[in-house]
Amino acid sequence: MIDESNSNDLVMNCITPVIATKRSILDYKVQHQSYLTGELIYAGTSSSAASHAFDGLQLPTISWSQNDGYVGIKLKENYVGLVRQVSFFVNFGEEAVADNTFIEGSNDDFVSDIVELVAISTEVTEGWNSYDVSSKRHAFKSYRMRS
């Protein structure tokens, strides 16, 4: 479609739909709906405890030994993930989770580029909790749950 407002007798500008480029086809693969896979990232807990965050089971409970403890995933090189929903199981102590837990995304290993996707509040319950984050429309290299 011609963009008449930005065109003249010498230059014609067109508006085109989003298209894949040769570089994007060669360097990136569009992975349709699937599970995120990558490197486990964590702080304030052991690696064996952190690994339970992605095993699909409810137990054991992960707890932090320091402020700003977290567990998450860093996708492999040249990959980003677009998350639509975040689900987690609260075994007990939902009052400790409420207003103290955040789901975040980052493209620089959480150095300075940190985007809060969900601030978990008093709506959290014991059992499975799910949050729709599809409206955020951000793609990140890393995701984490921080408390």
N, CA and C of each residue as an Amber inpcrd file, in Angstrom:
protein
   441
   0.8500000  -1.1650000   0.0000000   0.0000000   0.0000000   0.0000000
   0.9030000   1.2390000   0.0000000   0.6030000   2.1860000  -0.8440000
   1.4200000   3.3980000  -0.9540000   1.1080000   4.3260000   0.2110000
   2.1830000   4.8260000   0.8310000   2.0750000   5.8010000   1.9120000
   2.1800000   7.1860000   1.2790000   1.0350000   7.7280000   0.8700000
   1.0200000   8.9900000   0.1260000   1.5430000  10.1630000   0.9380000
   1.3400000  10.1510000   2.2410000   1.7670000  11.2770000   3.0720000
   3.2950000  11.4000000   3.1330000   4.0130000  10.2970000   2.8960000
   5.4750000  10.3240000   2.9300000   6.0880000  10.0710000   1.5550000
   5.3190000  10.2460000   0.4980000   5.8100000  10.0470000  -0.8680000
   5.7580000  11.3790000  -1.6170000   6.5840000  11.4880000  -2.6710000
   6.5580000  12.6720000  -3.5320000   6.8950000  12.2310000  -4.9550000
   7.2050000  13.1890000  -5.8310000   7.4940000  12.8580000  -7.2240000
   8.7620000  12.0260000  -7.3750000   9.6810000  12.1240000  -6.4190000
  10.9560000  11.4130000  -6.5130000  11.0120000  10.1360000  -5.6790000
  10.2500000  10.1110000  -4.5880000  10.3210000   8.9790000  -3.6530000
   8.9190000   8.4340000  -3.4040000   8.7930000   7.1200000  -3.5250000
   7.5210000   6.4860000  -3.2070000   7.7430000   5.5490000  -2.0200000
   7.0520000   5.8150000  -0.9360000   7.1340000   4.9760000   0.2470000
   5.9110000   4.0720000   0.3000000   6.1490000   2.8440000   0.6890000
   5.0630000   1.8680000   0.7870000   5.0160000   1.2950000   2.1920000
   3.8460000   0.9450000   2.6160000   3.6550000   0.2570000   3.8910000
   3.5080000  -1.2220000   3.5680000   4.3560000  -2.0430000   4.1650000
   4.3090000  -3.4770000   3.8880000   3.9890000  -4.2350000   5.1710000
   3.4130000  -5.4000000   5.0490000   3.1810000  -6.2120000   6.2410000
   4.5140000  -6.7290000   6.7780000   4.5000000  -7.2120000   8.0090000
   5.6950000  -7.8030000   8.5890000   6.0790000  -9.0090000   7.7420000
   7.3450000  -9.0780000   7.3500000   7.8020000 -10.1890000   6.5260000
   9.0610000 -10.7910000   7.1260000   9.2830000 -12.0500000   6.8370000
  10.5170000 -12.7020000   7.2600000  11.6170000 -12.2890000   6.2880000
  12.7920000 -12.0010000   6.8300000  13.9290000 -11.6670000   5.9840000
  14.8300000 -12.8870000   5.8490000  15.7550000 -12.8280000   4.9280000
  16.6930000 -13.9410000   4.7590000  17.4530000 -14.1900000   6.0470000
  17.8540000 -13.1030000   6.7220000  18.5950000 -13.2610000   7.9810000
  17.7310000 -13.9180000   9.0410000  16.4770000 -13.4850000   9.1610000
  15.6360000 -14.0730000  10.2000000  15.3630000 -15.5460000   9.9150000
  15.2420000 -15.9000000   8.6500000  15.0100000 -17.3040000   8.3030000
  16.2450000 -18.1400000   8.5980000  17.4350000 -17.5930000   8.2910000
  18.6720000 -18.3380000   8.5130000  19.0830000 -18.3880000   9.9820000
  18.8710000 -17.2820000  10.7190000  19.3800000 -17.1980000  12.0910000
  18.3730000 -17.5800000  13.1650000  17.0990000 -17.5790000  12.8440000
  16.0850000 -17.8310000  13.8640000  15.0830000 -18.8500000  13.3570000
  14.5140000 -19.5750000  14.2790000  13.4790000 -20.5290000  13.9360000
  12.2420000 -20.1610000  14.7320000  11.1350000 -20.0170000  14.0600000
   9.8900000 -19.7400000  14.7650000   9.4030000 -21.0600000  15.3410000
   9.3870000 -21.1320000  16.6360000   8.9420000 -22.3290000  17.3390000
   7.5230000 -22.0560000  17.7860000   6.5870000 -22.7670000  17.2330000
   5.1980000 -22.5460000  17.6210000   4.9930000 -23.0630000  19.0250000
   3.8070000 -23.0040000  19.5300000   3.5360000 -23.3040000  20.9300000
   4.2690000 -24.5550000  21.3880000   5.0590000 -24.3890000  22.4400000
   5.8160000 -25.4960000  23.0230000   6.2750000 -25.0680000  24.4050000
   6.9450000 -25.9590000  25.0790000   7.5070000 -25.6350000  26.3810000
   8.8360000 -24.9190000  26.1970000   9.1310000 -23.9930000  27.0940000
  10.4220000 -23.3210000  27.0540000  11.4910000 -24.2780000  27.5590000
  12.6160000 -24.3270000  26.8880000  13.7320000 -25.1300000  27.3540000
  14.9720000 -24.2640000  27.3470000  15.8380000 -24.5110000  28.2850000
  17.0560000 -23.7260000  28.3770000  17.7860000 -24.0360000  29.6590000
  18.5760000 -23.0910000  30.0850000  19.4090000 -23.2370000  31.2730000
  18.6440000 -22.7730000  32.5150000  18.6930000 -23.5670000  33.5670000
  18.0730000 -23.2110000  34.8310000  18.8800000 -22.0820000  35.4800000
  18.2020000 -21.0170000  35.9150000  18.8590000 -19.9390000  36.6460000
  18.1910000 -19.8310000  38.0070000  18.9670000 -19.5340000  39.0340000
  18.4120000 -19.4920000  40.3880000  19.3610000 -18.7610000  41.3300000
  18.8100000 -18.2980000  42.4400000  19.5920000 -17.6900000  43.5140000
  18.8340000 -17.9090000  44.8110000  19.5650000 -18.1640000  45.8700000
  18.9440000 -18.3080000  47.1860000  18.3990000 -19.6870000  47.4800000
  18.6570000 -20.6530000  46.6100000  18.2140000 -22.0270000  46.8320000
  19.2140000 -22.9550000  46.1490000  19.1280000 -24.2440000  46.4080000
  20.0540000 -25.1970000  45.7990000  19.6260000 -25.5250000  44.3740000
  20.5580000 -26.0230000  43.5920000  20.2290000 -26.3830000  42.2050000
  19.2170000 -27.5210000  42.1610000  19.3170000 -28.4700000  43.0830000
  18.3640000 -29.5840000  43.0720000  16.9580000 -29.0970000  43.4280000
  16.8540000 -28.1650000  44.3610000  15.5370000 -27.6080000  44.7020000
  15.0040000 -26.7650000  43.5570000  15.8610000 -25.9500000  42.9420000
  15.4270000 -25.0890000  41.8370000  14.9470000 -25.9050000  40.6450000
  15.5600000 -27.0610000  40.4080000  15.1800000 -27.8750000  39.2490000
  13.7370000 -28.3640000  39.3360000  13.1680000 -28.4000000  40.5330000
  11.7720000 -28.8230000  40.6940000  10.7810000 -27.7910000  40.1560000
  11.2410000 -26.5910000  39.8730000  10.3370000 -25.5560000  39.3630000
   9.7660000 -25.9210000  38.0050000  10.4590000 -26.7630000  37.2570000
  10.0350000 -27.0750000  35.8910000   9.7450000 -28.5530000  35.6770000
   9.5200000 -29.2960000  36.7680000   9.2850000 -30.7290000  36.5940000
   7.8120000 -31.1000000  36.4790000   6.9060000 -30.1130000  36.5990000
   5.4820000 -30.3800000  36.4370000   4.8010000 -30.9630000  37.6590000
   5.5310000 -31.1490000  38.7380000   4.9650000 -31.7100000  39.9710000
   4.7580000 -30.6120000  41.0070000   3.9430000 -30.8970000  42.0240000
   3.6550000 -29.8920000  43.0430000   4.6930000 -29.8460000  44.1630000
   5.3700000 -30.9210000  44.4360000   6.2930000 -30.9730000  45.5640000
   7.6930000 -31.2870000  45.0800000   8.7350000 -30.9620000  45.7700000
   8.7700000 -30.2580000  47.0420000   8.6550000 -28.7520000  46.8530000
   8.4150000 -28.0750000  47.9360000   8.3110000 -26.6260000  47.9290000
   9.6970000 -26.0100000  47.7790000   9.7840000 -24.9750000  46.9830000
  11.0410000 -24.2300000  46.8500000  10.9720000 -23.0500000  47.7980000
  11.9910000 -22.8800000  48.5970000  12.0460000 -21.7170000  49.4830000
  13.3880000 -21.0310000  49.2790000  13.4200000 -19.7380000  49.6050000
  14.6220000 -18.9440000  49.4190000  15.3490000 -18.7880000  50.7450000
  16.6690000 -18.7180000  50.6690000  17.4740000 -18.4930000  51.8680000
  17.9860000 -17.0570000  51.9270000  17.5800000 -16.2230000  50.9940000
  18.0430000 -14.8360000  50.9640000  16.9700000 -13.9690000  50.3250000
  17.0700000 -12.6600000  50.5290000  16.1650000 -11.7390000  49.8570000
  16.4310000 -11.7940000  48.3590000  15.3870000 -11.5420000  47.5880000
  15.4660000 -11.5630000  46.1290000  15.9300000 -12.9080000  45.5810000
  15.4850000 -13.9850000  46.2220000  15.7270000 -15.3060000  45.6620000
  14.8580000 -15.4810000  44.4300000  15.2890000 -16.3110000  43.5120000
  14.5060000 -16.5280000  42.3000000  14.8360000 -17.8820000  41.6950000
  13.9490000 -18.3000000  40.8210000  14.1780000 -19.4740000  39.9890000
  13.6090000 -19.1470000  38.6180000  14.3240000 -19.5610000  37.5730000
  13.8620000 -19.2220000  36.2380000  14.5760000 -20.0050000  35.1660000
  14.4580000 -19.4990000  33.9470000  15.0280000 -20.1710000  32.7930000
  15.6640000 -19.1420000  31.8690000  16.8300000 -19.4900000  31.3310000
  17.5110000 -18.6810000  30.3270000  17.5260000 -19.5170000  29.0520000
  16.9010000 -18.9980000  28.0060000  16.8140000 -19.7420000  26.7550000
  18.1700000 -19.7890000  26.0580000  18.3480000 -20.7860000  25.2020000
  19.6360000 -20.9270000  24.5360000  19.8860000 -19.7670000  23.5740000
  21.1280000 -19.6340000  23.1680000  21.5790000 -18.5280000  22.3160000
  20.6780000 -18.3700000  21.0890000  20.3440000 -17.1370000  20.7700000
  19.5120000 -16.7540000  19.6210000  18.0520000 -17.1820000  19.7410000
  17.6010000 -17.5150000  20.9290000  16.2040000 -17.8570000  21.1490000
  15.5680000 -16.8330000  22.0800000  14.3120000 -16.5630000  21.8570000
  13.4980000 -15.7880000  22.7880000  12.1940000 -16.5480000  22.9590000
  11.5290000 -16.3000000  24.0650000  10.2520000 -16.9540000  24.3080000
   9.1590000 -15.9270000  24.5110000   8.0120000 -16.2060000  23.9680000
   6.8320000 -15.3740000  24.1560000   5.8790000 -16.1730000  25.0290000
   5.7330000 -15.7690000  26.2620000   4.9350000 -16.5110000  27.2350000
   3.5110000 -15.9790000  27.2330000   2.5580000 -16.8840000  27.1770000
   1.1470000 -16.5070000  27.2040000   0.5310000 -16.6930000  28.5750000
   1.0100000 -17.6990000  29.3250000   0.4210000 -18.0050000  30.6270000
   1.5120000 -18.5030000  31.5590000   1.4080000 -18.1270000  32.8190000
   2.3160000 -18.5890000  33.8520000   1.4760000 -19.3020000  34.8980000
   1.8650000 -20.5330000  35.2320000   1.1530000 -21.3090000  36.2610000
   2.1480000 -21.7870000  37.2990000   1.7370000 -21.7720000  38.5490000
   2.5770000 -22.2750000  39.6300000   1.6850000 -22.7910000  40.7420000
   2.2480000 -23.6530000  41.5580000   1.5140000 -24.2960000  42.6430000
   2.0060000 -23.7420000  43.9730000   1.0830000 -23.2650000  44.7930000
   1.4260000 -22.8030000  46.1390000   1.0070000 -23.9190000  47.1000000
   2.0040000 -24.4890000  47.7610000   1.7630000 -25.6180000  48.6530000
   1.1570000 -25.1700000  49.9760000   1.6810000 -24.1140000  50.5180000
   1.1730000 -23.5380000  51.7690000   1.7760000 -22.1500000  51.9100000
   1.2400000 -21.3700000  52.8170000   1.8220000 -20.0630000  53.1020000
   1.5940000 -19.0380000  52.0180000   0.3800000 -19.0460000  51.4330000
   0.1200000 -18.0770000  50.3610000   0.2690000 -16.6460000  50.8420000
   0.1470000 -16.4190000  52.1560000   0.3270000 -15.0560000  52.6650000
   1.7650000 -14.5770000  52.4860000   2.7220000 -15.4980000  52.4480000
   4.1170000 -15.1130000  52.2160000   4.3760000 -14.8100000  50.7440000
   3.5480000 -15.3760000  49.8650000   3.7020000 -15.1640000  48.4230000
   3.0570000 -13.8470000  47.9980000   1.8930000 -13.5540000  48.5830000
   1.1220000 -12.3660000  48.1990000   1.9210000 -11.0900000  48.4220000
   1.9050000 -10.2250000  47.4470000   2.5660000  -8.9160000  47.4840000
   4.0750000  -9.0070000  47.6750000   4.6360000 -10.1840000  47.4150000
   6.0700000 -10.3730000  47.6170000   6.7050000 -11.1960000  46.4870000
   5.9230000 -11.5500000  45.4700000   6.4200000 -12.4330000  44.4220000
   6.0970000 -11.8340000  43.0550000   7.0570000 -11.9570000  42.1310000
   6.9340000 -11.3300000  40.8270000   7.3830000 -12.2920000  39.7320000
   6.7070000 -12.2520000  38.6020000   7.1420000 -12.9610000  37.4050000
   7.7510000 -11.9030000  36.4960000   8.9940000 -12.1310000  36.0700000
   9.7270000 -11.1190000  35.3130000  10.3640000 -11.7140000  34.0610000
  10.6020000 -10.8620000  33.0770000  11.3100000 -11.2340000  31.8620000
  12.4650000 -10.2760000  31.6430000  13.5010000 -10.7460000  30.9230000
  14.6660000  -9.9000000  30.6790000  15.3840000 -10.3610000  29.4130000
  16.0600000  -9.4150000  28.7830000  16.9020000  -9.7380000  27.6300000
  18.3800000  -9.5480000  27.9160000  18.7330000  -9.1840000  29.1560000
  20.1530000  -8.9930000  29.4920000  20.5280000  -9.6920000  30.8020000
  19.9810000 -10.8640000  31.0320000  20.2720000 -11.6650000  32.2330000
  19.9090000 -10.9350000  33.5230000  18.8880000 -10.1190000  33.4800000
  18.3680000  -9.3950000  34.6420000  19.3740000  -8.4180000  35.2420000
  20.2410000  -7.8670000  34.3880000  21.1940000  -6.8590000  34.8410000
  20.4900000  -5.5110000  34.9760000  19.8480000  -5.0440000  33.9010000
  19.1520000  -3.7590000  33.9620000  17.8300000  -3.7820000  33.2080000
  17.6940000  -4.6730000  32.2430000  16.4820000  -4.7730000  31.4290000
  15.5480000  -5.8010000  32.0690000  14.7380000  -5.3580000  33.0270000
  13.8360000  -6.2560000  33.7480000  12.4120000  -5.7380000  33.5760000
  11.5350000  -6.5900000  33.0540000  10.1440000  -6.2200000  32.8570000
   9.2750000  -7.0890000  33.7580000   8.4640000  -6.4400000  34.5630000
   7.5510000  -7.1520000  35.4520000   6.3180000  -7.5750000  34.6540000
   6.0930000  -8.8720000  34.5630000   4.9280000  -9.3960000  33.8550000
   3.7400000  -9.5670000  34.7870000   4.0090000 -10.0130000  36.0180000
   2.9540000 -10.2310000  37.0040000   3.4860000  -9.8660000  38.3740000
   2.7020000  -9.1040000  39.1280000   2.9440000  -8.8810000  40.5540000
   1.8650000  -9.6870000  41.2750000   2.2740000 -10.7370000  41.9540000
   1.3140000 -11.6350000  42.5930000   0.8140000 -10.9660000  43.8630000
  -0.4950000 -10.8620000  43.9650000  -1.1070000 -10.1320000  45.0730000
  -1.9750000 -11.0680000  45.9120000  -2.9050000 -10.4810000  46.6140000
  -3.7230000 -11.2460000  47.5680000  -4.6820000 -12.2190000  46.9030000
  -4.7940000 -12.2030000  45.5720000  -5.6580000 -13.1590000  44.8860000
  -5.0590000 -14.5620000  44.8530000  -3.7790000 -14.7110000  45.1980000
  -3.1200000 -16.0140000  45.1730000  -3.7880000 -16.9530000  46.1820000
  -3.9170000 -18.2110000  45.7920000  -4.5390000 -19.2060000  46.6720000
  -3.6290000 -20.4200000  46.8060000  -3.8880000 -21.2220000  47.8270000
  -3.1970000 -22.4900000  47.9430000  -3.6670000 -23.3660000  46.7880000
  -2.7490000 -24.0280000  46.1220000  -3.0730000 -24.8360000  44.9480000
  -2.5210000 -24.1810000  43.6990000  -3.0750000 -24.5590000  42.5420000
  -2.6040000 -24.0210000  41.2670000  -3.1090000 -22.5950000  41.0590000
  -2.2110000 -21.7420000  40.6040000  -2.5200000 -20.3570000  40.2640000
  -2.0300000 -20.1250000  38.8400000  -2.8420000 -19.4750000  38.0270000
  -2.4640000 -19.1830000  36.6420000  -2.7050000 -17.7140000  36.3450000
  -1.7980000 -17.1500000  35.5700000  -1.8990000 -15.7520000  35.1660000
  -1.7440000 -15.6710000  33.6570000  -2.6780000 -15.0030000  33.0220000
  -2.6300000 -14.7710000  31.5830000  -1.7490000 -13.5500000  31.3420000
  -0.6450000 -13.7330000  30.6410000   0.2530000 -12.6120000  30.3280000
   0.3200000 -12.3760000  28.8230000  -0.6520000 -12.9240000  28.0840000
  -0.6280000 -12.7880000  26.6230000  -0.7470000 -11.3380000  26.1660000
  -1.3610000 -10.4930000  26.9690000  -1.4960000  -9.0840000  26.5820000
  -0.1730000  -8.3240000  26.7030000   0.8030000  -8.8730000  27.3930000
   2.0990000  -8.2070000  27.5700000   2.8880000  -8.1810000  26.2610000
   2.7430000  -9.2140000  25.4420000   3.3580000  -9.3030000  24.1130000
   4.8430000  -8.9430000  24.1010000   5.5720000  -9.4200000  25.0800000
   7.0160000  -9.2340000  25.1110000   7.6850000 -10.5850000  24.8960000
   8.7590000 -10.6080000  24.1620000   9.5560000 -11.8190000  23.9960000
  10.8760000 -11.5930000  24.7260000  11.2520000 -12.5410000  25.5670000
  12.4540000 -12.3930000  26.3770000  13.3730000 -13.5940000  26.2390000
  14.6320000 -13.3650000  26.5480000  15.6370000 -14.4350000  26.5620000
  15.5960000 -15.1870000  27.8830000  15.1060000 -14.5410000  28.9380000
  15.0740000 -15.1630000  30.2710000  13.7790000 -14.8100000  30.9790000
  13.3080000 -15.7460000  31.7930000  12.1340000 -15.5420000  32.6310000
  12.4640000 -16.0460000  34.0320000  11.8610000 -15.3870000  35.0460000
  12.0790000 -15.8720000  36.4130000  10.8930000 -15.5180000  37.3080000
  10.7990000 -16.2740000  38.3940000   9.8830000 -15.9640000  39.4800000
  10.7600000 -15.5280000  40.6430000  10.5390000 -14.3050000  41.1150000
  11.3910000 -13.7140000  42.1680000  10.5430000 -13.3680000  43.3720000
  11.1180000 -13.5950000  44.5380000  10.4310000 -13.2460000  45.7740000
  11.3910000 -12.6110000  46.7500000
